[in-house]
């Protein structure tokens, strides 16, 4: 399962696997795009690096954060463009895509829908027994999105 926290400057990602009740973090990171680069090149970089992650880990599902409209209009537009590149990449790879509201992810991880970035990082660190806070915070958010999906998604079992 691939969790993604979309952003034009920083797109966080995390690969988490569920085996029975056990969850394993395989890898996490961030795709960074230089602010001085033209928009098409930034979107292309997000797409290319995400394609590499998908090829390396072969996830079946991509969980992504929904757009959150309480942000500034400029950041909404930038995030929406990054999300478009991410969703296109997922579709081309044949991945199932699920979306989660940021407040729902925070509730699932901390029990508090307005949790801070640092609270989210701390919960992810504790959950996976990491020696340090996962950085950047976008990567921690991506892992939290993946965890939210794996802990709340119920698959129907054929009878």
N, C-alpha and C positions, 0 to 999 in steps of 0.2 A: 504494500500500500504506500502510495506517495502522497504526502501532505505538502501543500504549497500555500505560502503566504505571498500573494501577488504584490508587486510594487515595481515601478519603473526603475528607480535607482537601485533597489535591493529586493530581490525575490528570494525568499527563504524556502528551503525544501528539506524534507526528512523522509527517510525510508524506514517504515516500521512494519514488522511482520507479526501476525497473530497465529499461534500454534496452540490450539485448545484455549486454555485460560492464560497462557504465557505470551507476553508481548516482548518483542526484541527490537531494539533500535540498531539498524545496520549502519546507517550513515546519515549525516546531515550536512548542510552547507548553505551557501547563498550565491546567487548569481548577481554580480555587481555590474552596473553599466555606468560609464563616465557621463557626468552631466553635460559635458561639452560636446559629446558625440551627437550627431543628428538622430532624431527620433527613429527613422527606419533602421538605422544600424543598431540602436539600443534594443529595439524589438527583435531584430534578427539574432542578436547575441543571446537574449533570453530564450528564444526558440532553439537555437543550436545547443546551448548548454543543457537545457531541459531534455532535449532529444538524447544527449549523451547519458544523462541520468537514467532515462527510461530504457535505453539500450543496455546499460550496465546492470540494472536491477530487475528489469522485466516486471514491473508492477501491473496488476490487473485493474486497479482502481486509483483514481486521482481525486483526493479531497481538497477542496479549495475554499477559501474564505469568500463569502458574498461581499459585494460592495457595501460599504458603510457610509451613508450619506451625511453623517454629522461632520465630516471632514471638510476642509476647504475645497471649493470647486476645482481649483487647479490640480490638487492632489487626487480628486475623484477622477478627473479626466485621464491623468497619467496612469492611475491604477487600472482604470477601465481598459486602456490600451494594452497594458501589460497582461491583464486577464484575457483579452482577446487573443494575444499571441500564445498564452498558456493553453487556453481552451482549444485553439486550432491544433497545437502540438499534440494534445491529448487525443483529439478526434482522429488525427492522422495515424496515431499509434494504436487506435482501436481501444482506448481505455474507457472504462465506465467513469463518469464524472459525477461527483456528489458535492453539494455546496452546503456550507454551514455559516450561520449568522455569527459574527464575532462575539456577541453577548452569550450565545448558546455554548460556544467553545469555552469561554471564560467560566461560565456556570459549571460546565462539566469538569473542568480542571480544578477550580478553586472554590466553587460554591458561591461565587460572587460575580455577578454579571458585569461589574465595572472594575475588575481586577487590573492592576497596573502591569506594565511590561515586565518589571522586575519580579512581581508575584508570579507571573506566568513562567518566567525563566526558572524561578526557584522550584515551582511544582514539577516542571519537566526534569530539572536536575535531580530532584528527589525520586521521581518515578523511575528514571533509568539509572539511578545510582552513579551519576556523573561526578567526577572529581571537581569540576568547575561549572559555573553557570554557562549554559550553551550560548554562544555568541555567533553572529549577531542575534539580536532579539527576534528578528524576522525568521531565523531558522528555528528558534524555540517555538514561535507561533506556528510554524509549519508542522513541527512535531506534535504540538497540542491539537492541531486540526486533525492530523492522522489518528491520534489517540482518541479524540472525540468520536470519530467515525467508528473505530474498532471497538470502542466500549459501548456505544449506543446503538449501532446498526445490528438489527436482528435479521438473520437470513431464514427464510421459510424452509423447513425440511419437508421433502415430499413424503407422504404417508403411504 
